[in-house]
């Protein structure tokens, strides 16, 4: 079979068009589908031995200084204290082996006292639910949440 210059045969063009259509459909779905995570918890753990390591002079940061959450997606902060001593987060004392869940209902920046940090402070920044369209598509890509659930590296 001879292929004329500038023309692609139908048997080669059809799969390319199908792939392009599937990609466009996935992008449209990701931009407009509601965000429905399996869990709205964003878990963080304070490992066993954190307090002892800090008292021994280690400058360790167990938790990030800023935690970023998104309303409607991961808007519940879940702290697990696996250490041997109580930890303070805001006005709450988290005993060894206990967990503390803090749901957020409004976007904004929140400051908390936190004994798991060397600085004694932690910020929780809650972003609004991404609007449908480009903002939601960008959020799904940035948060690796493209197919309705986060995927792992």
C-alpha positions as CSV (number, residue, x, y, z in Angstrom):
1,X,0.0,0.0,0.0
2,X,1.3,3.4,-0.9
3,X,0.9,6.3,1.4
4,X,0.6,9.7,-0.2
5,X,2.6,12.5,1.2
6,X,0.5,14.6,3.7
7,X,-2.2,12.0,4.2
8,X,-2.4,9.5,7.1
9,X,-4.3,6.2,6.4
10,X,-7.5,5.7,8.3
11,X,-6.2,2.6,10.1
12,X,-3.5,4.9,11.7
13,X,-5.7,7.9,12.2
14,X,-8.6,6.2,13.9
15,X,-6.6,5.0,17.0
16,X,-5.1,8.5,17.4
17,X,-8.5,10.1,17.3
18,X,-9.8,7.6,19.8
19,X,-6.9,8.2,22.2
20,X,-7.3,12.0,21.8
21,X,-11.1,11.7,22.5
22,X,-10.5,9.5,25.6
23,X,-8.0,12.0,26.9
24,X,-10.3,14.9,26.3
25,X,-13.1,13.0,28.1
26,X,-11.0,12.2,31.1
27,X,-9.9,15.8,31.4
28,X,-13.5,17.1,31.1
29,X,-14.6,14.6,33.8
30,X,-11.7,15.6,36.1
31,X,-12.6,19.3,35.7
32,X,-16.3,18.9,36.5
33,X,-16.8,15.8,38.6
34,X,-17.4,16.4,42.3
35,X,-14.5,15.6,44.6
36,X,-15.4,12.5,46.5
37,X,-12.5,11.1,48.5
38,X,-12.7,7.8,50.3
39,X,-11.8,9.6,53.5
40,X,-11.6,13.3,54.4
41,X,-8.9,12.7,57.0
42,X,-5.4,14.0,56.5
43,X,-3.4,11.9,58.9
44,X,-0.1,12.8,60.6
45,X,1.8,10.8,63.2
46,X,4.0,11.8,66.1
47,X,6.5,8.9,66.2
48,X,7.5,7.1,69.3
49,X,10.6,8.6,70.9
50,X,10.0,12.2,69.5
51,X,10.1,13.8,73.0
52,X,13.2,11.8,74.0
53,X,15.1,12.8,70.8
54,X,14.2,16.4,71.3
55,X,15.3,16.4,75.0
56,X,18.6,14.8,73.8
57,X,19.2,17.9,71.7
58,X,18.2,16.7,68.3
59,X,16.6,19.4,66.1
60,X,14.0,17.3,64.4
61,X,10.9,18.3,62.7
62,X,8.3,15.5,62.8
63,X,5.3,17.4,61.4
64,X,5.5,20.0,58.7
65,X,5.3,23.6,59.9
66,X,2.4,24.2,57.5
67,X,-0.3,21.7,56.8
68,X,-2.4,22.3,53.7
69,X,-6.0,21.0,53.6
70,X,-8.8,21.5,51.1
71,X,-12.5,21.8,52.0
72,X,-14.5,18.9,50.8
73,X,-11.4,16.8,50.1
74,X,-9.1,16.5,53.0
75,X,-10.5,18.9,55.5
76,X,-10.1,16.8,58.7
77,X,-6.7,16.9,60.4
78,X,-6.0,13.6,62.2
79,X,-3.1,13.6,64.6
80,X,-1.9,10.3,66.1
81,X,0.4,10.4,69.2
82,X,2.6,7.3,69.0
83,X,5.1,8.9,71.4
84,X,5.5,7.9,75.1
85,X,4.5,11.4,76.4
86,X,1.5,13.5,76.0
87,X,1.6,16.1,73.2
88,X,-0.2,19.5,73.1
89,X,-2.0,20.7,69.9
90,X,-3.8,23.9,70.4
91,X,-6.0,23.6,73.5
92,X,-5.9,19.8,73.3
93,X,-3.7,17.3,75.3
94,X,-3.2,14.2,73.2
95,X,-2.2,11.3,75.4
96,X,0.2,8.5,74.3
97,X,-1.6,6.2,71.9
98,X,-4.5,8.6,71.3
99,X,-5.6,10.3,68.1
100,X,-7.3,13.7,67.7
101,X,-9.5,14.6,64.8
102,X,-10.0,18.3,64.0
103,X,-12.5,19.0,61.2
104,X,-12.4,22.4,59.4
105,X,-15.6,23.9,57.9
106,X,-14.1,27.2,56.7
107,X,-11.2,28.2,54.5
108,X,-8.5,30.2,56.1
109,X,-5.2,30.1,58.0
110,X,-5.2,28.7,61.6
111,X,-2.3,28.9,64.1
112,X,-1.9,26.3,66.8
113,X,0.6,25.7,69.6
114,X,2.2,22.3,69.0
115,X,4.7,20.6,71.3
116,X,5.7,18.2,68.4
117,X,7.4,21.2,66.8
118,X,10.7,22.7,67.9
119,X,9.2,26.2,67.3
120,X,6.1,25.2,69.3
121,X,3.8,26.5,66.5
122,X,2.1,25.0,63.5
123,X,-0.1,26.5,60.8
124,X,-3.1,24.7,59.2
125,X,-4.0,26.4,55.9
126,X,-7.4,25.4,54.6
127,X,-8.1,26.2,51.0
128,X,-11.7,26.5,49.6
129,X,-13.2,23.6,47.5
130,X,-11.8,24.0,44.0
131,X,-14.4,25.4,41.6
132,X,-15.5,23.3,38.7
133,X,-13.4,23.7,35.6
134,X,-9.7,24.5,35.3
135,X,-9.3,25.1,39.1
136,X,-10.6,21.6,39.9
137,X,-8.6,20.0,37.1
138,X,-5.4,21.8,38.4
139,X,-6.2,20.8,42.0
140,X,-6.6,17.1,40.9
141,X,-3.3,17.1,39.1
142,X,-1.4,18.9,41.8
143,X,-2.8,16.6,44.5
144,X,-2.5,13.5,42.5
145,X,-6.3,13.0,42.8
146,X,-7.1,12.6,39.2
147,X,-9.3,9.5,39.2
148,X,-11.3,10.3,42.3
149,X,-8.7,9.0,44.8
150,X,-5.1,9.9,45.4
151,X,-2.5,7.7,43.8
152,X,0.8,6.9,45.3
153,X,4.3,7.6,43.8
